[in-house]
Amino acid sequence: MSIHTATESSLETKPSILTQPKAVWAVFFACIIAFMGLGLVDPILPAIASQLHASPSEVTLLFTSYNAIMAIAMLVTGTITSRIGMKGSLLAGIIIIALFSALGGLSNGIWELVLLRGGWGLGNALFVATALSAIVTLSPSGNAKAIILYEAAIGLGISVGPLIGGALGAISWRGPFLGVASLMIIAFLALSLLMPSTKPRQSLARKKVSLLDPFRALKHRSLFVLGMTAALYNFGFFTLLAYAPFVLHLDEHGLGYVFLGWGLLLAITSVFMAPKLQKWFGTIRSMCMMLILFAMVLLSMGIWNSTQSLLIVAVILAGGLLGNNNTLITTAVMNASPVERPTASAAYSFLRFLGGAIAPFTAGKLAEIYNSSVPFYVGAGFVFLSVLFIWMNRSHVQHVDEVESSH
């Protein structure tokens, strides 16, 4: 990313992605720590199954309960934020994550852990929806650069998480849960000190945000199309995330390194490659390209399911494809409709995480009933469906590039 000082002064209307207020960097840092929680747990899934005498499908419920509660909770994030402000919502989310992750680390059974993981999802919903709208709202560098910053924080958190999770998980499966709680305390302190107090905006104060607003937002065909696309491709995303650890046959350290590579590639592509793809091919065409390649990766994981080296390469490569797609689709959502950004984010995330809730348990059950290749075939099928769906409805979403160029 080269910044030419000679031209910088002439481009004051389009600040660099690195030129951000202190509040944006505070949220960015908190996002990194919050998203460590997702990758932190991944390397210990087989260990949890072994030590708590649970089947793979029962362990994948840790992702199902997390995503299901997250999807439902997304519907109320706008209402809460409109009443207590962005900072209040972010801090409340962090407190809930810290509490339930700590309780999870002290639990003694798989079903207790599944329920507590759902509580963790509640906190994450409050934090994630607010963090995205906070960065986009507070950043002076435009939607696209603000979203790239948000996706970079996600990528950094997801990439570092497995490394720490693998190290702590090698000591005990409880370690990563207690680790998340500790990191959330750091995030809480950082946001409390660095982010200024934010009162609900006057426009929001006058116009109360209703619980029905996200559903009303989905009446905009463009937002509905992108939400359904995300729900379908997230089926493949969480099949990979929740079930791949069981077929890689690696210890906690090994899984940590594989998902570190996955997360690093996700972070790098989301920041550096996605904007270039968007510029060269357009948002929708680029998304379709990435999703087709991701479906092919899942298909290859199903076909060569017993070849460990290929599975490792496939998981890491998928990180790059998902990093590109996450940035592209999030940018599209922010530009898709005239709906308030927090409401648009809530509506989109509701559909997105429904796909993420169904996939993990389904993958585990398919493997138990048939074999370990079938979850990847089914995941690939859903991702192919997402491409078909968005391409059939492309006339409703092609305008997103025009909206971005006007910012």
Secondary structure, DSSP 8 states (H G I E B T S, - for coil): ----HHHHGGGTTS--TT---HHHHHHHHHHHHHHHHHHHHGGGHHHHHHHTT--HHHHHHHHHHHHHHHHHHHHHHHHHHHHHHHHHHHHHHHHHHHHHHHHHHT--SHHHHHHHHHHHHHHHHHHHHHHHHHHHHH-SS-HHHHHHHHHHHHHHHHHHHHHHHHHHHHH-THHHHHHHHHHHHHHHHHHHHHS------HHHHHS---TTHHHHHTTSHHHHHHHHHHHHHHHHHHHHHHHHHHHH---HHHHHHHHHHHHHHHHHIIIIIHHHHHHHH-HHHHHHHHHHHHHHHHHHHHHTTT-HHHHHHHHHHHHHHHHHHHHHHHHHHHHHSSS-HHHHHHHHHHHHHHHHHHHHHHHHHHHHHS-TTHHHHHHHHHHHHHHHHHHHTGGGTTTHHHHHHH-
